[in-house]
Amino acid sequence: MDKLLYVAMSGAKETLASQEANNYNLANANTTGFKAALSAFQTRSVSGPGYASRAYATAGTVGWNAADGEQQATGNALDVAIQGPGYLAVQDLSGNEAYTRAGDLHVDLNGQLVTAGGTPVLGDSGPISLPPANSVSIGTDGTVSVVPAGQTPNTVAAVGRIKLVNPPASTITRGTDGLYRTTDGQPASADASVRLASGVLESSNVNLPGCLVNMIELSRRFELQIKSLHTADEDGQASTKLLQSGAT
C-alpha cells in the first residue's frame, strides 16, 4: 500500500513543479528574447535502512531551449537582435554584470541606455550614457553613435560600444529575474564575433500550442495521481476493517 502512496504522492508533487515551469513559459510567450525553460522527470530511490524498494519521482528545470526566436522587424533604431549565439551585458539591481537577449532598448531620462525593464546596458567601461542627440544608432558590432543635438546629420560621434559576450552554455545560469549570469560570478569576456541587427527584435522561442497541450496533459496527470491517493486511502480503510473483523 505504501508503494502506491509513494508513487502517487511524489508524482502529484512533482507534476505541480512541472506545471510551474510550463506556466513560466506561458507567461513569457511574448517576452522579447526569452528562452523556454526545459523540465524533466527523474526517478529517485528512497534512502535509508531497509530494502531499497521505494522510489519516487522528481521534476525540475534542466536548462533552457537555446534555439533562436523569430526575428521581427520594428524599424526602431534602438531595437537590436543578436545574430546567433551571444548576449548583451547589463547591470542588474545589485550592480553586478548580467546578460540578456532582450534587445528592446531605449534612453531613459538620465541619458542612460537601458533595456525595456530599465536595466542599464553595459559598455567597455560601465553603463552607457548618451548626450542630448538628434538621433541614435547602433552598429553591428554594438557601437552606439549619435548625431549631437544641434548638429547636422553628417556629424556622427561614437559614444560607446555595447559589451557583447558569448560564454559557453555550461558556464552560465538563469536567475529568477530572467537574466543570465556566470556560475563563478566573474564577468564574461567580450566577444568581438557577436553581431547585432538593428531595427529588429528576437521574439520568445516558446512553443505556445505545445505549452497549452502540455498544460492539459499535466492537469490530467495530476488528477490521476490524486485519484490514486484516494484509492490507496480507501484500500487502507478496507484492510483495517477486515483486520478488525478478524480480530473480533
Secondary structure, DSSP 8 states (H G I E B T S, - for coil): -HHHHHHHHHHHHHHHHHHHHHHHHHHTTTSTT---EEEEEEEEE--SSS-S--EEEEEEEEEE------EEE---TTBEEEESS-EEEEE-TTS-EEEE---BEEE-TTSBEEETT--BBEETTEE-B--SEEEEEE-TT-EEEEEETTS-TT--EEEEEB-EE---GGGEEE-TTS-EEETTS----B-TT-EEEETEEE-----HHHHHHHHHHHHHHHHHHHHHHHHHHHHHHHHHHHHHHHH-
